[in-house]
Amino acid sequence: MKLRIYIVDDEQIAIKYFEYLLSNMDLDCQVVGKSTNSTKAVSEIIQLKPDVVFTDISMPVMDGLEVAEKILKQIPAKIFLLTAYRDFDYVKKGMKIGVADYILKNELDETSLKKLLEKTAEDIMIEKKEQHRILEYNVRSFLLSHSAVLEGYTERHRPMQRYGMILLKRPPRICLSHPVNQEGLKADCYELQDLSYPEDLSCTAFTEVAQGEFCGIFYIGEKATDGQQLLWEAAKVLSGFLEKNQERCMFLVSDTLRQFFDLPDAYSELKKLSEYTFASPEQTLFRASELRELAAAGETKGSSWDGFLEIMETKISEGKGEELLADLKSILEEGGKGLTLWEYEEGLRALKRSMKQYAKKKQLDPAILELPYEFQDVFSARDSFTQCLEGILKLCEDRTEKQYSAYVNQAVHFIHLNYQKDISIPDIAEAVNVSEGHLRRCFKQELGTKIVDYLTEYRLERAKEMMKQESATLSEIWQKTGFASAQYFSYVFKKKEGILPREYMRELRGK
């Protein structure tokens, strides 16, 4: 921490010497003020709130003991008395009013001063962390129980004061079964409170309200014209700090509040509104007002996936598979907006049931319906469900065009489900419980192509589909479609398409 120091001495040369000693030290400190007038010094010190005050004992008008007593009644600074003599009567009086120690001027040098300041900085840090721990506990109790008592928090007593709050937590995961215990956000509340926030905004408390969930309370200066914008800028400061620490986090910013006791209600609302953030995974900063509008819109709209089973049966029978895929993608990306996370998860379960019923009705391989238990965001849910539906459509298409042997059908299903993995022909043969040689002969005879060529062709088709997604990178594409390396992917792609994948993607997205 940077020590903020104030020096009081009626002799200017003594102050100069003190500053000289400090300037030669490899120590994080700053002289925030100095004065030869003890009366003026007291008012400045109370205003500046330095960490450490060095004051001469023998001064006209007001001696060092009186200076120390007046200061300690107002702020908890560490005060050191400077004296030219070993006067134990002064020492006794100083200790009684709460000064930290006394220093003999003739023994003061760079080494002793540095040692003193290092020890003082360590003591101050320990004290501040302990005070913050107590304050953090009190703030947590206040927010959770609406307790009227909040010891250690004085900002609430100022007239015309405005408040704000920022809630920090991990982005929610989407679960099809029981929620997976997600590792909570890790942060130091003391560090979060001590960041450099915009002018006219001060963070007066930060606490871990629940495991991995942090809340900051902010005081908005009376001269600030746009408190909401200041809170938004503070959220950006927090975002930048946690990003450097590689912590994935989202930030919910409250409205500006006029009453101190509105803070618990603001926290409760932000916590509820956080259930709507999953629908915007690319966004990390949210205003309470925008989430409130989203929640209100969700109350009036029906579920996008009601009756999806009937829609699926109709469109597949009409040969409108591509249209059905587009419908599903829209449901999974846009259908979640205005829904809580739980409502969206219920919708996904309903979709899975619809697909399962259809597969059972058509006697399709149930392995096609294997889905992850959880998804990082709506995009990964969209991709998994789309892939599942593509598998269903492919099976239906193959069945319509030609009836293959059970071994070939199962092999095709296995490829469609596992193409993104490092699978080999022996793996496929083992999965369908047939010898490798027999499977090769059946595949070549019925499909007119080698099984390895079919696997490569299918991977290329999936890669081309991924290229349509603006956010997909080439590195992500070749890894997610089962190719062993970027070089091999480029080689196979150019051999098949006559163009490098990067050029193909550029042309595709250019259109």
URGIHU-V456169 format. One record per residue. N is the residue number from 0. RES is the residue in one small letter. SS is DSSP state (helix for helix, strand for strand, loop for the rest). PSI is psi in radians with two decimals (NA if undefined). Layout:
BEGIN
N|RES|SS|PSI, N|RES|SS|PSI
END
This chain:
BEGIN
0|m|loop|2.67, 1|k|loop|2.12, 2|l|strand|2.24, 3|r|strand|2.12, 4|i|strand|2.47, 5|y|strand|2.41, 6|i|strand|2.27, 7|v|strand|2.13, 8|d|loop|2.38, 9|d|loop|-0.09, 10|e|loop|2.07, 11|q|helix|-0.61, 12|i|helix|-0.57, 13|a|helix|-0.70, 14|i|helix|-0.75, 15|k|helix|-0.73, 16|y|helix|-0.71, 17|f|helix|-0.78, 18|e|helix|-0.64, 19|y|helix|-0.78, 20|l|helix|-0.75, 21|l|helix|-0.65, 22|s|helix|-0.42, 23|n|loop|-0.03, 24|m|loop|2.50, 25|d|loop|1.26, 26|l|loop|2.45, 27|d|loop|1.57, 28|c|strand|2.85, 29|q|strand|2.28, 30|v|strand|1.88, 31|v|strand|-0.21, 32|g|strand|2.77, 33|k|strand|2.65, 34|s|strand|2.55, 35|t|loop|-0.08, 36|n|loop|1.98, 37|s|helix|-0.64, 38|t|helix|-0.81, 39|k|helix|-0.67, 40|a|helix|-0.73, 41|v|helix|-0.83, 42|s|helix|-0.68, 43|e|helix|-0.72, 44|i|helix|-0.75, 45|i|helix|-0.61, 46|q|helix|-0.76, 47|l|helix|-0.44, 48|k|loop|1.02, 49|p|loop|2.84, 50|d|loop|-0.66, 51|v|strand|2.41, 52|v|strand|2.22, 53|f|strand|2.11, 54|t|strand|2.38, 55|d|strand|2.56, 56|i|loop|-0.87, 57|s|loop|1.76, 58|m|loop|2.61, 59|p|loop|2.84, 60|v|loop|-1.04, 61|m|loop|2.08, 62|d|loop|3.05, 63|g|helix|-0.60, 64|l|helix|-0.74, 65|e|helix|-0.69, 66|v|helix|-0.84, 67|a|helix|-0.76, 68|e|helix|-0.76, 69|k|helix|-0.69, 70|i|helix|-0.82, 71|l|helix|-0.31, 72|k|loop|-0.31, 73|q|loop|-0.74, 74|i|loop|2.68, 75|p|loop|1.02, 76|a|loop|2.75, 77|k|strand|2.04, 78|i|strand|2.25, 79|f|strand|2.24, 80|l|strand|2.29, 81|l|strand|2.21, 82|t|strand|2.67, 83|a|loop|-0.20, 84|y|loop|2.74, 85|r|loop|1.44, 86|d|loop|1.75, 87|f|helix|-0.32, 88|d|helix|-0.73, 89|y|helix|-0.74, 90|v|helix|-0.81, 91|k|helix|-0.79, 92|k|helix|-0.72, 93|g|helix|-0.79, 94|m|helix|-0.61, 95|k|helix|-0.65, 96|i|helix|-0.14, 97|g|loop|0.33, 98|v|loop|2.71, 99|a|loop|-0.74, 100|d|strand|3.06, 101|y|strand|2.67, 102|i|strand|2.29, 103|l|strand|2.19, 104|k|helix|-0.69, 105|n|helix|-0.17, 106|e|helix|0.00, 107|l|loop|2.08, 108|d|loop|3.12, 109|e|helix|-0.73, 110|t|helix|-0.86, 111|s|helix|-0.65, 112|l|helix|-0.71, 113|k|helix|-0.76, 114|k|helix|-0.72, 115|l|helix|-0.80, 116|l|helix|-0.63, 117|e|helix|-0.77, 118|k|helix|-0.69, 119|t|helix|-0.76, 120|a|helix|-0.72, 121|e|helix|-0.78, 122|d|helix|-0.75, 123|i|helix|-0.74, 124|m|helix|-0.75, 125|i|helix|-0.78, 126|e|helix|-0.77, 127|k|helix|-0.70, 128|k|helix|-0.65, 129|e|helix|-0.76, 130|q|helix|-0.71, 131|h|helix|-0.65, 132|r|helix|-0.74, 133|i|helix|-0.78, 134|l|helix|-0.72, 135|e|helix|-0.75, 136|y|helix|-0.79, 137|n|helix|-0.72, 138|v|helix|-0.74, 139|r|helix|-0.80, 140|s|helix|-0.70, 141|f|helix|-0.81, 142|l|helix|-0.61, 143|l|helix|-0.50, 144|s|helix|0.04, 145|h|loop|0.55, 146|s|loop|2.40, 147|a|loop|-0.22, 148|v|loop|2.20, 149|l|loop|1.51, 150|e|loop|2.56, 151|g|loop|0.09, 152|y|loop|1.87, 153|t|loop|-0.25, 154|e|helix|-0.42, 155|r|helix|-0.26, 156|h|helix|-0.09, 157|r|loop|2.41, 158|p|loop|2.72, 159|m|loop|0.50, 160|q|loop|2.53, 161|r|strand|2.65, 162|y|strand|2.86, 163|g|strand|2.92, 164|m|strand|2.51, 165|i|strand|2.21, 166|l|strand|2.29, 167|l|strand|2.29, 168|k|strand|2.93, 169|r|loop|2.55, 170|p|loop|2.42, 171|p|loop|2.58, 172|r|loop|2.72, 173|i|strand|2.18, 174|c|strand|2.38, 175|l|loop|-0.47, 176|s|loop|-2.55, 177|h|loop|2.44, 178|p|loop|2.39, 179|v|loop|2.39, 180|n|loop|1.90, 181|q|loop|2.40, 182|e|loop|2.23, 183|g|loop|2.91, 184|l|loop|2.45, 185|k|loop|2.17, 186|a|loop|2.77, 187|d|loop|2.01, 188|c|helix|-0.64, 189|y|helix|-0.75, 190|e|helix|-0.74, 191|l|helix|-0.72, 192|q|helix|-0.51, 193|d|loop|0.13, 194|l|loop|2.86, 195|s|loop|1.78, 196|y|loop|2.93, 197|p|loop|2.69, 198|e|loop|2.57, 199|d|loop|0.24, 200|l|strand|2.21, 201|s|strand|2.39, 202|c|strand|2.01, 203|t|strand|-0.18, 204|a|strand|2.51, 205|f|strand|2.34, 206|t|strand|2.64, 207|e|strand|1.71, 208|v|strand|-0.77, 209|a|strand|2.98, 210|q|loop|2.08, 211|g|loop|0.20, 212|e|strand|2.07, 213|f|strand|2.62, 214|c|strand|2.29, 215|g|strand|2.39, 216|i|strand|2.29, 217|f|strand|2.49, 218|y|strand|2.20, 219|i|strand|2.16, 220|g|loop|2.62, 221|e|loop|-0.50, 222|k|loop|-0.15, 223|a|loop|2.30, 224|t|loop|-0.49, 225|d|loop|1.46, 226|g|helix|-0.61, 227|q|helix|-0.72, 228|q|helix|-0.64, 229|l|helix|-0.72, 230|l|helix|-0.67, 231|w|helix|-0.73, 232|e|helix|-0.62, 233|a|helix|-0.67, 234|a|helix|-0.64, 235|k|helix|-0.66, 236|v|helix|-0.81, 237|l|helix|-0.73, 238|s|helix|-0.79, 239|g|helix|-0.70, 240|f|helix|-0.83, 241|l|helix|-0.50, 242|e|helix|-0.68, 243|k|helix|-0.56, 244|n|loop|0.13, 245|q|loop|0.72, 246|e|loop|2.09, 247|r|loop|2.24, 248|c|loop|2.69, 249|m|strand|2.72, 250|f|strand|2.16, 251|l|strand|2.15, 252|v|strand|2.20, 253|s|loop|3.01, 254|d|loop|2.92, 255|t|loop|2.45, 256|l|strand|2.49, 257|r|loop|-0.46, 258|q|loop|2.38, 259|f|helix|-0.71, 260|f|helix|0.12, 261|d|helix|-0.19, 262|l|helix|-0.78, 263|p|helix|-0.69, 264|d|helix|-0.65, 265|a|helix|-0.70, 266|y|helix|-0.80, 267|s|helix|-0.71, 268|e|helix|-0.78, 269|l|helix|-0.68, 270|k|helix|-0.74, 271|k|helix|-0.74, 272|l|helix|-0.41, 273|s|helix|-0.33, 274|e|helix|-0.24, 275|y|helix|-0.10, 276|t|helix|-0.37, 277|f|helix|-0.47, 278|a|helix|-0.17, 279|s|loop|1.21, 280|p|loop|-0.38, 281|e|loop|-0.16, 282|q|loop|2.42, 283|t|loop|-0.36, 284|l|strand|2.26, 285|f|strand|2.41, 286|r|strand|2.50, 287|a|helix|-0.64, 288|s|helix|-0.73, 289|e|helix|-0.65, 290|l|helix|-0.56, 291|r|helix|-0.74, 292|e|helix|-0.69, 293|l|helix|-0.76, 294|a|helix|-0.69, 295|a|helix|-0.68, 296|a|helix|-0.62, 297|g|helix|-0.46, 298|e|helix|-0.40, 299|t|helix|-0.13, 300|k|loop|2.53, 301|g|loop|3.00, 302|s|loop|2.30, 303|s|loop|-0.33, 304|w|loop|0.16, 305|d|loop|2.28, 306|g|loop|0.35, 307|f|helix|-0.54, 308|l|helix|-0.80, 309|e|helix|-0.71, 310|i|helix|-0.74, 311|m|helix|-0.82, 312|e|helix|-0.76, 313|t|helix|-0.85, 314|k|helix|-0.58, 315|i|helix|-0.73, 316|s|helix|-0.50, 317|e|loop|0.02, 318|g|loop|0.46, 319|k|loop|0.89, 320|g|helix|-0.75, 321|e|helix|-0.68, 322|e|helix|-0.69, 323|l|helix|-0.72, 324|l|helix|-0.72, 325|a|helix|-0.70, 326|d|helix|-0.78, 327|l|helix|-0.76, 328|k|helix|-0.72, 329|s|helix|-0.74, 330|i|helix|-0.79, 331|l|helix|-0.48, 332|e|helix|-0.84, 333|e|helix|-0.45, 334|g|loop|-0.36, 335|g|loop|-0.29, 336|k|loop|2.15, 337|g|loop|-0.12, 338|l|loop|2.66, 339|t|loop|2.89, 340|l|helix|-0.75, 341|w|helix|-0.73, 342|e|helix|-0.68, 343|y|helix|-0.75, 344|e|helix|-0.67, 345|e|helix|-0.67, 346|g|helix|-0.72, 347|l|helix|-0.70, 348|r|helix|-0.66, 349|a|helix|-0.71, 350|l|helix|-0.75, 351|k|helix|-0.71, 352|r|helix|-0.70, 353|s|helix|-0.80, 354|m|helix|-0.68, 355|k|helix|-0.73, 356|q|helix|-0.72, 357|y|helix|-0.77, 358|a|helix|-0.69, 359|k|helix|-0.73, 360|k|helix|-0.67, 361|k|loop|0.05, 362|q|loop|0.79, 363|l|loop|2.78, 364|d|loop|2.08, 365|p|helix|-0.32, 366|a|helix|-0.38, 367|i|helix|-0.33, 368|l|helix|0.22, 369|e|loop|2.09, 370|l|loop|2.66, 371|p|loop|2.74, 372|y|loop|-0.41, 373|e|strand|2.76, 374|f|strand|2.54, 375|q|loop|-0.62, 376|d|loop|-3.08, 377|v|helix|-0.46, 378|f|helix|-0.73, 379|s|helix|-0.57, 380|a|helix|-0.76, 381|r|helix|-0.83, 382|d|helix|-0.73, 383|s|helix|-0.78, 384|f|helix|-0.64, 385|t|helix|-0.76, 386|q|helix|-0.70, 387|c|helix|-0.80, 388|l|helix|-0.66, 389|e|helix|-0.69, 390|g|helix|-0.73, 391|i|helix|-0.80, 392|l|helix|-0.71, 393|k|helix|-0.74, 394|l|helix|-0.74, 395|c|helix|-0.70, 396|e|helix|-0.80, 397|d|helix|-0.71, 398|r|helix|-0.63, 399|t|helix|-0.75, 400|e|helix|-0.71, 401|k|loop|2.48, 402|q|loop|2.02, 403|y|loop|2.95, 404|s|loop|2.80, 405|a|helix|-0.69, 406|y|helix|-0.78, 407|v|helix|-0.77, 408|n|helix|-0.83, 409|q|helix|-0.65, 410|a|helix|-0.75, 411|v|helix|-0.77, 412|h|helix|-0.78, 413|f|helix|-0.74, 414|i|helix|-0.77, 415|h|helix|-0.57, 416|l|helix|-0.47, 417|n|helix|0.22, 418|y|loop|-0.49, 419|q|loop|-0.17, 420|k|loop|2.99, 421|d|loop|1.35, 422|i|loop|2.64, 423|s|loop|3.00, 424|i|helix|-0.71, 425|p|helix|-0.63, 426|d|helix|-0.76, 427|i|helix|-0.77, 428|a|helix|-0.72, 429|e|helix|-0.66, 430|a|helix|-0.59, 431|v|loop|0.08, 432|n|loop|0.90, 433|v|loop|2.77, 434|s|loop|2.66, 435|e|helix|-0.75, 436|g|helix|-0.75, 437|h|helix|-0.70, 438|l|helix|-0.72, 439|r|helix|-0.79, 440|r|helix|-0.79, 441|c|helix|-0.78, 442|f|helix|-0.81, 443|k|helix|-0.70, 444|q|helix|-0.74, 445|e|helix|-0.64, 446|l|helix|-0.20, 447|g|loop|0.35, 448|t|loop|2.77, 449|k|loop|2.61, 450|i|helix|-0.64, 451|v|helix|-0.60, 452|d|helix|-0.65, 453|y|helix|-0.76, 454|l|helix|-0.81, 455|t|helix|-0.75, 456|e|helix|-0.74, 457|y|helix|-0.70, 458|r|helix|-0.69, 459|l|helix|-0.70, 460|e|helix|-0.74, 461|r|helix|-0.66, 462|a|helix|-0.73, 463|k|helix|-0.58, 464|e|helix|-0.74, 465|m|helix|-0.54, 466|m|loop|-0.34, 467|k|loop|-0.34, 468|q|loop|2.10, 469|e|loop|-0.56, 470|s|loop|-0.22, 471|a|loop|2.37, 472|t|loop|2.80, 473|l|helix|-0.69, 474|s|helix|-0.76, 475|e|helix|-0.67, 476|i|helix|-0.89, 477|w|helix|-0.54, 478|q|helix|-0.62, 479|k|helix|-0.11, 480|t|loop|0.23, 481|g|loop|0.11, 482|f|loop|2.54, 483|a|loop|-0.51, 484|s|loop|2.88, 485|a|helix|-0.64, 486|q|helix|-0.78, 487|y|helix|-0.68, 488|f|helix|-0.83, 489|s|helix|-0.71, 490|y|helix|-0.88, 491|v|helix|-0.73, 492|f|helix|-0.82, 493|k|helix|-0.64, 494|k|helix|-0.65, 495|k|helix|-0.76, 496|e|helix|-0.26, 497|g|loop|0.27, 498|i|loop|2.59, 499|l|loop|2.59, 500|p|helix|-0.63, 501|r|helix|-0.71, 502|e|helix|-0.71, 503|y|helix|-0.78, 504|m|helix|-0.67, 505|r|helix|-0.77, 506|e|helix|-0.73, 507|l|helix|-0.81, 508|r|helix|-0.45, 509|g|helix|-0.60, 510|k|loop|NA
END
